[in-house]
Amino acid sequence: MSVGDPEVVSPYVEAFKILETINHDLQDQRIFEEFLALLSTLVIGTPTISTSTSSTSLLSTYTQFSSSAVSDKLDSVLVLARSSPSFGEGLVRLVESYWAQSRVWGVLEDGGYGEDVFQGYLLRLALGSSDAEHEHIMRRVWTWFESKVDGRTVVRLRIAFLEEHVAQSVGVDFEILAEAKEATDDDLLYHDVLDYLAMSQKNNIAWYMIFDMIRSVVLRRKPESWDSLGVILSDWRTDYAAEFLTKARDLISDEVLFAEFSAQYVADADEAVNNPHRWTTQGHDDAAADDLLDQLKRLQITTTAAAGSSGRLQGPRRAIR
């Protein structure tokens, strides 16, 4: 097995297939995620792991339900990772992005495409390169997909990427996204809904504006979908705001100030955090206000990240059907 040899199956594809098999054999997502975390530390060579303990014995708890052939292949992948630093770095990235890659593979498989297309995709991700630029990588990825798969599959792949982005950066979990997809029942419309949700974080657009944009496009293209979709999005945002404000209450001791902030946050979360003059009262110390603002911004980021992580862990992500 060699890195970059076009005549053989990519070691990244081999590694991914091993992960897929172990995930299937374990039948327990949280245990599998423990395995992924351990595998990353073994590749990196975390000092806390005893060098006298072999990788095989450490991983045996997770590979015991798989065939000996799977364990042997996993050992071979680890040997290659230790002998090739670039592959080792790429393997860690593959392991860390396993759920996203599994969804891409699922979409390709559902579309009738095989390992050759998936291998070309992984190649264009430049997993082993530490200086590759994200925009350049994604241009290569979409050029590859658009030249190899049909239009419907391209849309479904774009949806898969957008769902990952929305889950991680906006904090909408996959269960909510599944409900939104069912409500729209239209791949192109659902894609555009996701695009608007991603826009809220990317372009720092207030939630009420994003909500209005989504409502407008849905009412124009498929009005019968709006009642259910609108409830799904409103309920998610209400729950998200309630979680954030519960945590923010520990930072804002002044009852009046908290009431003003809460009202503003519910109406327009981004403006409340980024424009404090709209909710702070006169007479508060500027330095203290700036410090509070910084704490609230950090809290907003961690709340979003926690919501995204929660979505990632709640059930395996299925291919879009």
VOPAGU-2260 file (C-alpha; in pm, 1 decimal, decimal comma):
REM VOPAGU-2260
SITE   aa  ch    i         X         Y         Z
SITE  MET   A    0       0,0       0,0       0,0
SITE  SER   A    1     146,6     335,8     -99,4
SITE  VAL   A    2      33,0     694,4     -76,1
SITE  GLY   A    3     -69,3     857,9    -401,4
SITE  ASP   A    4     -20,8     556,5    -629,0
SITE  PRO   A    5    -299,0     578,4    -892,2
SITE  GLU   A    6    -272,9     207,1    -972,0
SITE  VAL   A    7    -387,1      92,7    -627,3
SITE  VAL   A    8    -677,4     169,8    -399,9
SITE  SER   A    9    -601,0     481,2    -198,0
SITE  PRO   A   10    -496,7     406,5     161,0
SITE  TYR   A   11    -753,6     666,3     262,7
SITE  VAL   A   12   -1027,4     461,7      98,7
SITE  GLU   A   13    -893,3     148,0     268,1
SITE  ALA   A   14    -889,5     329,0     602,9
SITE  PHE   A   15   -1241,2     458,6     550,8
SITE  LYS   A   16   -1370,9     110,8     464,0
SITE  ILE   A   17   -1213,3     -24,5     783,5
SITE  LEU   A   18   -1386,3     248,1     986,6
SITE  GLU   A   19   -1717,2     170,6     817,1
SITE  THR   A   20   -1682,1    -197,0     900,3
SITE  ILE   A   21   -1593,0    -138,1    1264,8
SITE  ASN   A   22   -1878,0     110,2    1302,1
SITE  HIS   A   23   -2119,2    -147,1    1160,3
SITE  ASP   A   24   -1983,5    -427,8    1377,0
SITE  LEU   A   25   -1991,6    -227,9    1700,7
SITE  GLN   A   26   -2354,9    -120,8    1658,4
SITE  ASP   A   27   -2300,7     151,4    1919,0
SITE  GLN   A   28   -2223,6     502,8    1805,6
SITE  ARG   A   29   -2078,2     632,8    2130,1
SITE  ILE   A   30   -1842,8     339,0    2163,4
SITE  PHE   A   31   -1742,2     387,7    1802,2
SITE  GLU   A   32   -1666,1     753,7    1873,1
SITE  GLU   A   33   -1445,5     643,9    2161,6
SITE  PHE   A   34   -1265,0     425,1    1911,5
SITE  LEU   A   35   -1221,4     717,1    1669,8
SITE  ALA   A   36   -1075,4     932,5    1948,3
SITE  LEU   A   37    -833,0     658,6    2051,7
SITE  LEU   A   38    -730,7     595,7    1692,7
SITE  SER   A   39    -642,3     962,4    1646,1
SITE  THR   A   40    -425,7     962,6    1958,6
SITE  LEU   A   41    -245,0     649,5    1841,3
SITE  VAL   A   42    -166,6     806,6    1504,0
SITE  ILE   A   43     -51,6    1131,8    1664,0
SITE  GLY   A   44     147,8     938,5    1923,0
SITE  THR   A   45       4,8    1098,3    2236,5
SITE  PRO   A   46     269,3    1067,8    2514,2
SITE  THR   A   47      10,4     961,5    2773,7
SITE  ILE   A   48     -31,9     630,7    2592,9
SITE  SER   A   49     232,6     384,5    2707,8
SITE  THR   A   50     474,8     293,0    2433,6
SITE  SER   A   51     494,9     -55,3    2583,4
SITE  THR   A   52     129,7    -112,4    2502,7
SITE  SER   A   53      72,7    -216,3    2142,9
SITE  SER   A   54    -186,7     -48,0    1924,2
SITE  THR   A   55    -347,3    -385,4    1863,3
SITE  SER   A   56    -414,9    -447,8    2232,5
SITE  LEU   A   57    -544,1     -94,4    2285,9
SITE  LEU   A   58    -781,2    -123,0    1993,8
SITE  SER   A   59    -887,0    -482,3    2057,6
SITE  THR   A   60   -1180,8    -371,1    2273,1
SITE  TYR   A   61   -1326,4    -203,3    1967,4
SITE  THR   A   62   -1223,5    -453,8    1700,6
SITE  GLN   A   63   -1325,3    -769,2    1888,8
SITE  PHE   A   64   -1654,1    -788,0    1701,0
SITE  SER   A   65   -1482,6    -761,6    1361,7
SITE  SER   A   66   -1290,0   -1026,8    1174,4
SITE  SER   A   67    -915,9   -1073,7    1223,4
SITE  ALA   A   68    -870,0    -948,4     867,1
SITE  VAL   A   69   -1010,0    -608,8     971,2
SITE  SER   A   70    -766,5    -588,9    1263,6
SITE  ASP   A   71    -476,6    -680,7    1035,0
SITE  LYS   A   72    -575,4    -413,0     784,0
SITE  LEU   A   73    -606,0    -156,7    1061,8
SITE  ASP   A   74    -256,0    -247,5    1184,4
SITE  SER   A   75    -123,8    -200,3     829,5
SITE  VAL   A   76    -285,5     142,4     807,2
SITE  LEU   A   77    -126,5     245,5    1137,3
SITE  VAL   A   78     214,0     121,6    1024,6
SITE  LEU   A   79     182,2     330,1     708,0
SITE  ALA   A   80      70,1     632,5     910,8
SITE  ARG   A   81     382,1     609,4    1127,6
SITE  SER   A   82     613,7     571,3     831,3
SITE  SER   A   83     454,6     851,9     630,2
SITE  PRO   A   84     393,4    1172,8     830,3
SITE  SER   A   85     174,8    1322,7     556,8
SITE  PHE   A   86     -47,6    1015,3     548,8
SITE  GLY   A   87     -56,4    1016,6     928,0
SITE  GLU   A   88    -183,4    1375,8     925,3
SITE  GLY   A   89    -433,6    1288,4     655,4
SITE  LEU   A   90    -552,7     983,6     846,7
SITE  VAL   A   91    -622,5    1195,0    1155,3
SITE  ARG   A   92    -825,1    1435,7     939,8
SITE  LEU   A   93   -1014,6    1143,9     789,7
SITE  VAL   A   94   -1091,0    1001,1    1133,2
SITE  GLU   A   95   -1199,7    1339,1    1269,0
SITE  SER   A   96   -1430,1    1396,4     971,1
SITE  TYR   A   97   -1555,4    1038,3     954,9
SITE  TRP   A   98   -1925,5    1122,8     991,1
SITE  ALA   A   99   -1910,1    1379,8     713,4
SITE  GLN   A  100   -1723,6    1139,9     481,8
SITE  SER   A  101   -1969,8     862,5     566,1
SITE  ARG   A  102   -2255,3    1083,0     451,9
SITE  VAL   A  103   -2075,6    1166,4     127,0
SITE  TRP   A  104   -2016,1     797,1      65,9
SITE  GLY   A  105   -2381,6     722,9     141,7
SITE  VAL   A  106   -2501,9     980,9    -111,2
SITE  LEU   A  107   -2267,9     842,0    -378,8
SITE  GLU   A  108   -2370,0     485,3    -303,0
SITE  ASP   A  109   -2740,3     573,4    -322,5
SITE  GLY   A  110   -2674,3     736,2    -658,7
SITE  GLY   A  111   -2516,2     418,9    -792,0
SITE  TYR   A  112   -2157,7     543,7    -782,6
SITE  GLY   A  113   -1863,3     340,5    -660,0
SITE  GLU   A  114   -1527,9     368,3    -491,1
SITE  ASP   A  115   -1363,4     532,4    -790,7
SITE  VAL   A  116   -1568,2     850,2    -747,4
SITE  PHE   A  117   -1523,7     846,0    -370,1
SITE  GLN   A  118   -1150,1     790,4    -406,8
SITE  GLY   A  119   -1123,4    1084,6    -644,5
SITE  TYR   A  120   -1311,2    1297,2    -393,9
SITE  LEU   A  121   -1077,8    1201,6    -107,3
SITE  LEU   A  122    -778,7    1273,6    -329,7
SITE  ARG   A  123    -909,3    1624,5    -395,9
SITE  LEU   A  124    -956,8    1685,9     -24,8
SITE  ALA   A  125    -576,1    1681,5       2,3
SITE  LEU   A  126    -605,2    1525,5     347,7
SITE  GLY   A  127    -230,1    1488,2     384,4
SITE  SER   A  128    -151,1    1850,3     297,7
SITE  SER   A  129    -111,5    2096,0     583,9
SITE  ASP   A  130    -105,4    2409,6     366,7
SITE  ALA   A  131    -392,2    2344,6     123,8
SITE  GLU   A  132    -645,1    2630,9     109,9
SITE  HIS   A  133   -1007,0    2544,4     183,8
SITE  GLU   A  134   -1152,6    2740,9    -108,4
SITE  HIS   A  135    -912,1    2577,6    -353,3
SITE  ILE   A  136    -993,5    2233,3    -215,4
SITE  MET   A  137   -1367,9    2287,1    -246,5
SITE  ARG   A  138   -1335,5    2413,3    -603,7
SITE  ARG   A  139   -1153,8    2092,6    -690,5
SITE  VAL   A  140   -1411,1    1882,5    -507,4
SITE  TRP   A  141   -1708,1    2032,1    -690,4
SITE  THR   A  142   -1533,4    2023,8   -1026,5
SITE  TRP   A  143   -1474,8    1652,2    -965,9
SITE  PHE   A  144   -1830,1    1576,7    -858,6
SITE  GLU   A  145   -1988,4    1780,0   -1137,6
SITE  SER   A  146   -1783,7    1588,3   -1393,9
SITE  LYS   A  147   -1857,9    1243,8   -1246,9
SITE  VAL   A  148   -2213,1    1233,8   -1109,2
SITE  ASP   A  149   -2559,9    1338,3   -1222,2
SITE  GLY   A  150   -2722,2    1668,2   -1127,0
SITE  ARG   A  151   -2953,5    1524,4    -860,7
SITE  THR   A  152   -2661,6    1359,3    -683,5
SITE  VAL   A  153   -2463,7    1685,1    -696,6
SITE  VAL   A  154   -2754,0    1862,1    -523,2
SITE  ARG   A  155   -2772,0    1591,9    -258,4
SITE  LEU   A  156   -2397,0    1617,8    -202,0
SITE  ARG   A  157   -2424,3    1993,7    -162,7
SITE  ILE   A  158   -2702,9    1935,9      88,9
SITE  ALA   A  159   -2478,4    1698,0     284,8
SITE  PHE   A  160   -2201,8    1959,1     301,8
SITE  LEU   A  161   -2445,0    2234,8     396,5
SITE  GLU   A  162   -2600,8    2023,3     672,1
SITE  GLU   A  163   -2257,8    1967,4     823,2
SITE  HIS   A  164   -2188,9    2340,6     811,3
SITE  VAL   A  165   -2524,9    2438,6     960,5
SITE  ALA   A  166   -2493,5    2179,9    1237,5
SITE  GLN   A  167   -2145,1    2294,4    1335,0
SITE  SER   A  168   -2160,3    2671,7    1289,2
SITE  VAL   A  169   -2526,1    2754,1    1350,9
SITE  GLY   A  170   -2603,5    2480,0    1602,8
SITE  VAL   A  171   -2904,9    2321,2    1432,2
SITE  ASP   A  172   -2887,1    1951,2    1512,3
SITE  PHE   A  173   -2946,7    1675,5    1260,7
SITE  GLU   A  174   -3282,2    1574,6    1403,6
SITE  ILE   A  175   -3414,7    1925,4    1340,3
SITE  LEU   A  176   -3261,6    1925,4     992,9
SITE  ALA   A  177   -3430,8    1593,8     915,9
SITE  GLU   A  178   -3764,9    1745,8    1016,1
SITE  ALA   A  179   -3697,7    2050,6     797,5
SITE  LYS   A  180   -3609,3    1829,7     502,8
SITE  GLU   A  181   -3929,6    1630,7     544,7
SITE  ALA   A  182   -4132,8    1951,1     567,3
SITE  THR   A  183   -3993,4    2091,7     242,8
SITE  ASP   A  184   -3999,1    1753,8      60,9
SITE  ASP   A  185   -3799,2    1914,9    -219,0
SITE  ASP   A  186   -3420,6    1881,7    -252,2
SITE  LEU   A  187   -3365,2    2216,1    -424,8
SITE  LEU   A  188   -3585,1    2407,0    -180,8
SITE  TYR   A  189   -3428,1    2235,7     119,0
SITE  HIS   A  190   -3084,0    2321,9     -20,5
SITE  ASP   A  191   -3180,1    2688,6     -34,8
SITE  VAL   A  192   -3320,5    2681,3     319,7
SITE  LEU   A  193   -2987,5    2542,6     439,7
SITE  ASP   A  194   -2804,5    2808,1     240,2
SITE  TYR   A  195   -2997,1    3082,4     419,5
SITE  LEU   A  196   -2930,0    2923,0     758,9
SITE  ALA   A  197   -2557,6    2908,2     678,6
SITE  MET   A  198   -2572,1    3270,6     569,0
SITE  SER   A  199   -2679,3    3380,8     918,1
SITE  GLN   A  200   -2339,4    3284,4    1056,6
SITE  LYS   A  201   -2124,0    3346,4     752,0
SITE  ASN   A  202   -2252,2    3700,1     687,9
SITE  ASN   A  203   -2358,8    3783,2    1045,4
SITE  ILE   A  204   -2719,5    3844,6     943,2
SITE  ALA   A  205   -2980,9    3875,9    1217,7
SITE  TRP   A  206   -3201,5    3571,1    1274,3
SITE  TYR   A  207   -3530,9    3752,2    1210,7
SITE  MET   A  208   -3398,6    3858,6     868,5
SITE  ILE   A  209   -3291,3    3501,8     785,1
SITE  PHE   A  210   -3632,3    3375,8     900,5
SITE  ASP   A  211   -3806,9    3627,8     673,2
SITE  MET   A  212   -3585,2    3529,7     378,5
SITE  ILE   A  213   -3665,9    3161,5     426,3
SITE  ARG   A  214   -4037,3    3234,4     466,5
SITE  SER   A  215   -4038,4    3443,4     149,5
SITE  VAL   A  216   -3867,2    3183,1     -68,0
SITE  VAL   A  217   -4079,0    2895,2      66,4
SITE  LEU   A  218   -4407,0    3085,3      22,0
SITE  ARG   A  219   -4305,2    3173,8    -331,6
SITE  ARG   A  220   -4200,1    2823,7    -436,8
SITE  LYS   A  221   -4395,6    2581,6    -216,7
SITE  PRO   A  222   -4637,5    2766,9      12,6
SITE  GLU   A  223   -4796,3    2449,3     150,7
SITE  SER   A  224   -4463,8    2366,3     321,1
SITE  TRP   A  225   -4435,1    2685,7     522,1
SITE  ASP   A  226   -4671,1    2613,9     811,7
SITE  SER   A  227   -4477,8    2305,3     925,6
SITE  LEU   A  228   -4132,7    2440,9     836,8
SITE  GLY   A  229   -4200,0    2771,6    1008,7
SITE  VAL   A  230   -4296,7    2594,2    1331,6
SITE  ILE   A  231   -3984,5    2374,6    1317,4
SITE  LEU   A  232   -3752,5    2673,8    1274,3
SITE  SER   A  233   -3933,4    2888,6    1531,6
SITE  ASP   A  234   -3930,8    2612,7    1792,3
SITE  TRP   A  235   -3560,8    2546,5    1734,8
SITE  ARG   A  236   -3471,6    2913,7    1768,9
SITE  THR   A  237   -3685,2    2950,9    2082,2
SITE  ASP   A  238   -3516,1    2651,3    2245,3
SITE  TYR   A  239   -3171,7    2776,6    2141,3
SITE  ALA   A  240   -3239,2    3126,6    2277,8
SITE  ALA   A  241   -3374,2    2982,5    2604,3
SITE  GLU   A  242   -3058,7    2774,3    2651,4
SITE  PHE   A  243   -2833,6    3071,6    2580,6
SITE  LEU   A  244   -3026,5    3307,1    2810,4
SITE  THR   A  245   -3022,5    3053,4    3093,5
SITE  LYS   A  246   -2643,1    3057,3    3074,6
SITE  ALA   A  247   -2626,6    3434,0    3020,9
SITE  ARG   A  248   -2823,5    3487,9    3342,9
SITE  ASP   A  249   -2512,9    3382,9    3536,6
SITE  LEU   A  250   -2316,7    3664,5    3371,3
SITE  ILE   A  251   -2570,0    3946,2    3408,8
SITE  SER   A  252   -2654,1    4011,9    3773,5
SITE  ASP   A  253   -2852,3    4332,0    3713,0
SITE  GLU   A  254   -3222,4    4237,0    3679,8
SITE  VAL   A  255   -3314,3    4534,8    3461,4
SITE  LEU   A  256   -3013,0    4487,1    3238,8
SITE  PHE   A  257   -3088,0    4116,9    3197,3
SITE  ALA   A  258   -3451,5    4190,1    3110,9
SITE  GLU   A  259   -3343,1    4439,9    2844,8
SITE  PHE   A  260   -3083,5    4202,4    2704,9
SITE  SER   A  261   -3327,1    3909,2    2700,7
SITE  ALA   A  262   -3590,2    4107,4    2514,5
SITE  GLN   A  263   -3336,4    4226,5    2259,9
SITE  TYR   A  264   -3179,1    3883,6    2221,0
SITE  VAL   A  265   -3510,1    3713,4    2149,6
SITE  ALA   A  266   -3593,5    3982,5    1894,6
SITE  ASP   A  267   -3253,8    3994,0    1729,3
SITE  ALA   A  268   -2982,7    3774,7    1880,1
SITE  ASP   A  269   -2690,9    3897,4    1668,6
SITE  GLU   A  270   -2761,9    4264,8    1728,1
SITE  ALA   A  271   -2801,9    4208,2    2101,2
SITE  VAL   A  272   -2452,1    4064,7    2128,3
SITE  ASN   A  273   -2278,1    4280,0    1870,0
SITE  ASN   A  274   -2443,1    4615,2    1945,8
SITE  PRO   A  275   -2464,2    4647,2    2326,2
SITE  HIS   A  276   -2581,2    5009,8    2314,1
SITE  ARG   A  277   -2922,1    4883,9    2212,9
SITE  TRP   A  278   -2977,7    4710,3    2547,5
SITE  THR   A  279   -2733,0    4846,6    2807,4
SITE  THR   A  280   -2855,4    5117,5    3039,2
SITE  GLN   A  281   -2679,4    5444,9    3104,0
SITE  GLY   A  282   -2440,9    5473,2    3395,1
SITE  HIS   A  283   -2269,8    5137,5    3357,7
SITE  ASP   A  284   -1892,5    5133,8    3355,7
SITE  ASP   A  285   -1760,5    5109,8    2997,1
SITE  ALA   A  286   -1480,4    4867,8    3085,7
SITE  ALA   A  287   -1721,2    4641,7    3273,2
SITE  ALA   A  288   -1966,2    4657,0    2983,0
SITE  ASP   A  289   -1691,4    4562,5    2736,1
SITE  ASP   A  290   -1588,0    4270,9    2955,2
SITE  LEU   A  291   -1949,6    4152,9    2982,2
SITE  LEU   A  292   -1987,7    4181,4    2606,8
SITE  ASP   A  293   -1679,0    3967,8    2550,0
SITE  GLN   A  294   -1811,0    3702,7    2788,5
SITE  LEU   A  295   -2148,5    3697,4    2613,0
SITE  LYS   A  296   -1984,2    3659,0    2272,9
SITE  ARG   A  297   -1780,6    3366,3    2399,9
SITE  LEU   A  298   -2093,4    3215,7    2552,5
SITE  GLN   A  299   -2278,0    3247,5    2222,4
SITE  ILE   A  300   -1995,6    3067,8    2041,8
SITE  THR   A  301   -1979,1    2785,2    2295,8
SITE  THR   A  302   -2358,0    2745,3    2299,4
SITE  THR   A  303   -2362,2    2713,0    1921,0
SITE  ALA   A  304   -2071,0    2467,7    1927,0
SITE  ALA   A  305   -2238,0    2258,6    2196,9
SITE  ALA   A  306   -2563,5    2247,9    2002,3
SITE  GLY   A  307   -2378,2    2143,0    1687,2
SITE  SER   A  308   -2185,9    1874,6    1872,7
SITE  SER   A  309   -2504,8    1747,4    2030,4
SITE  GLY   A  310   -2656,4    1714,5    1686,7
SITE  ARG   A  311   -2355,2    1528,4    1558,2
SITE  LEU   A  312   -2375,4    1273,2    1838,4
SITE  GLN   A  313   -2747,1    1206,9    1833,6
SITE  GLY   A  314   -2773,7     910,9    1599,8
SITE  PRO   A  315   -2569,7     822,4    1293,4
SITE  ARG   A  316   -2612,8    1059,4    1001,2
SITE  ARG   A  317   -2797,5     890,3     717,8
SITE  ALA   A  318   -2756,5     956,4     349,2
SITE  ILE   A  319   -3013,9    1197,8     210,1
SITE  ARG   A  320   -3288,8     995,2      42,6
